[in-house]
């Protein structure tokens, strides 16, 4: 099912109709740049042109944006969407449906003017997992793409004194695995800033995976494990242990890594060393486990035991 963006609409104030524009920039974890709803709980709102057409057919004068929707779409059955459904809008932007309809605490100006507001019944709301430009006429369609992020912790890289080779390797790895990169950031070794960024990626962007690099050793400024532990809700120690074990097959110093891994909501966070050589040594392990992990987290594998059984059979052949 593929639809088209019939109109892109923005406004500087909430609760008002929005004005059509030719294109807009969607910002990950925020919404449409310059729109009043950017940064709120409902980052982007969508409404079908077909819903508006029904009102026009009844004799009401309506235009795209009159119901406060950001994206008016045609040819996509929004009423059939489900929470968690992902949409590829244009060439880059990835949205995830977070809410279907809404409850208005009081009649908004739109409902007061028109006598009825269809957004609570037929509108949907989404978060921006990966940003991009969306223009009138762009395609919008369901997608099964996974979305990941890379976060580098390094004072020197943040100051531009060193090239972030390990972060770039992780971006390349995600591309190789078919995972869309929603964010790639380099931050100084500051625990509070790192924790805030991890929380933003998990809660606001809802990415499936965050791979971090750097800040896992014994250095006085190394604090990525502490930042990660501060925000994860469920530890996943086996992944960090497997990465350490893989590293120790190449150098005994890999045992000095304090890296951790765990889940915040449906986002998996994995700490990796800051060495590009260590990243390369861990890549084969990550290639083996990440596709399966991401499928399980998206509930695409119903029987993990059966999957493990088939894997054992393949290994024994």
Secondary structure, 3 states (H helix, E strand, C coil): CEEEEEEEEECCCCCCCCEEECEEEEECCCEECCCCCCCCCCCEEEEEHHHHHHHHHCCCCCCCCCCCCCEEEECCCHHHCCCCCEEEECCCEEEEEEEECCCCCCCCHHHHHHCCCCHHHHCEEEEEEECEEEECCCEEEECCCEEEEEEEECHHHHCCCCCCHHHHHHHHHHHHCCEEEEEEEEECCCHHHHHHHHHHHHHHCCCCEEEEECCCCCCCCCCHHHHHHHHCCEECHHHHHHHHHHHHCCCHHHHHCCCCEEEECCEEEEEECCCHHHHHHHHHHHHHHHHHHHHHHCCCCCCHHHHHHHHHHHHHC
